[in-house]
């Protein structure tokens, strides 16, 4: 079992493991930029030990690189009123980005 951490970003929680790629909410960064996540909720070591923050662990940082920006699949929203000949259709594509986690640093 590898070392992994749970991180909060974009109002969601993700499980990050070093060397893997993840799709997260888009941040205002360019492709190739380095990003550091410091809102680490928990850290799980190779030997099975876990450390939990209240709410965050200040000594742990996640270093990652932005790989690409893209849009998610379209979600259709349909509103209608029966018998009134009213129907409104709307679509939404969420902005996402792919990051590659380089390292989980513990001070």
N, C-alpha and C positions, 0 to 999 in steps of 0.2 A: 504494500500500500504506500503510495507517495504522499508527500506533504501537500496539503491543500488548505484553502482558507475560504470563508464566506465573507463576501464584500457587499456593501450597499452602494449602489450608484444608480442615478436616474430614477429614484423612488422604488427600485426593485432590489432583490437580493440574488447574488450569483455565487456559484461555487467555482473558484479559480484554482487551477493546478498549473504548475510551471511547465512551459513548453507546449501548451495546448492553445487552440484558438477558440474564441467565444464571440457571440453576437450580442451586443448590448445597445442600449439607447444611445442615439447620436450625441456626441459632445462637440463643442466648437473647436475642433482640431483638424489638422491636415494629415493626409496620408504620409506615413513615415515619422510622424511626431511621436515623442515618448510621453507617456502619461503615468502618473503615480496615483494609486488609490490608497488613501490612508484611513478610510472608514471600514476597518476590518472588524467584523463581528465575532469571528472565532477562528482559531488556528488549530489544525490537527496535524500532529507530527507523524513521522514514519513508524515510531514505536508504539503508536496507539494513544499517546497522551494528547489531551486537548486543553486549550486555553480559551476562555470566554471573556469577552469584554463587557463592561457595564457602562455605556452601551458599546464602546469601541476599545480596541487594544492599541494604545499609543505607540508601542514599540515595534509594530509590524507594518511594513509597507509593501505594496504589490507594484512592481515595475512592468510596464507593458508597452507595446508598439502598435500604432494604428495601421491596419493592413488595407482596409477599404471602407468606403461609404456606399450604402445602397438603400433601396426602399423595400419594405416588406410587401407581401401579397396584399392585394386590394380587399378591403372589407366593405361590403355594401350595407348601407343603412336605408331602410324603406319605411316611410311613414304614410299611413293612409287612414281615411275616415270612411267607414262603410256607408253606402247609399248616398254619398254626397259628391261622388265623382272627383275626389281629391286624392292625389297620390304624389308623394315627393320622394325622389331617389337621390341618394348622396353616396359618395365613396370616400374612403380614407386609406392612404398608404403611409404607414409609420416609417420615419427616418431611423435607420439603424446603422451600426458600423461594426466591423469585425476587428477584434484586437487579438494580438498574440502575447500571452503572458511570458515575460522573459525570466523573472525571478520573484521569489517570495523572500523578502529581506527581514530578518529579525535582529534587532539591536541588542 
